[in-house]
Amino acid sequence: MKRKLLRWMTAITASGILGAMSMGCAWSIGGGKDRTTSVQPTRGQELLDLKRARDQGAMTQEEYENQKKQILAR
């Protein structure tokens, strides 16, 4: 009985997951006029990215400060 119940629960879970995945695909394929919009990063995300670039040596401290000022001025 337990084995039968486990198989039944597994089948329901799998079909639910597959159904959710296919709905997500249909949603993303759906297209329309809204597909041309782009997501802009927040100032917080830009500052985090900037700090990461400085910490990794991709820019000097002076460049970091200048870019930081520009981001915060917006």
C-alpha positions in Angstrom: 0.0 0.0 0.0 2.8 2.4 0.9 4.6 1.7 -2.3 1.5 2.3 -4.4 0.9 5.6 -2.6 4.5 6.6 -3.1 4.3 5.9 -6.8 1.1 7.9 -7.0 2.6 10.9 -5.2 5.7 10.8 -7.4 3.5 10.7 -10.5 1.5 13.7 -9.4 4.5 15.7 -8.3 6.3 15.0 -11.6 3.3 16.0 -13.7 2.9 19.2 -11.6 6.6 20.1 -12.2 6.4 19.3 -15.9 3.1 21.3 -16.2 4.7 24.3 -14.4 7.8 24.1 -16.6 5.7 24.0 -19.8 3.6 27.0 -18.7 6.8 28.9 -18.0 8.1 28.1 -21.5 4.8 29.1 -23.1 4.8 32.4 -21.1 8.4 33.2 -22.2 7.7 32.3 -25.8 4.4 34.2 -25.8 6.1 37.4 -27.0 4.1 40.6 -27.6 4.9 44.3 -27.4 6.2 44.0 -23.8 9.2 41.9 -24.9 11.1 45.1 -25.9 11.4 46.4 -22.4 14.7 46.0 -20.6 15.4 45.8 -16.9 17.7 48.5 -15.6 19.9 47.7 -12.6 19.2 49.5 -9.4 21.7 52.0 -8.1 22.5 49.6 -5.3 23.3 46.9 -7.8 25.5 49.3 -9.8 27.4 50.2 -6.6 27.9 46.6 -5.8 29.2 45.8 -9.3 31.5 48.9 -9.1 32.9 47.8 -5.7 33.5 44.3 -7.1 35.4 45.7 -10.1 37.5 47.8 -7.8 38.2 44.9 -5.4 39.2 42.7 -8.3 41.7 45.3 -9.6 39.7 46.3 -12.7 39.9 50.0 -11.7 41.8 52.3 -9.5 40.4 53.8 -6.3 40.2 57.2 -8.1 38.2 55.7 -10.9 36.0 54.0 -8.4 35.3 57.2 -6.5 34.4 59.1 -9.7 32.1 56.4 -10.9 30.5 56.2 -7.5 29.8 59.9 -7.5 28.2 59.7 -10.9 25.9 56.8 -9.8 24.9 58.6 -6.7 24.2 61.9 -8.5 21.5 60.2 -10.7 
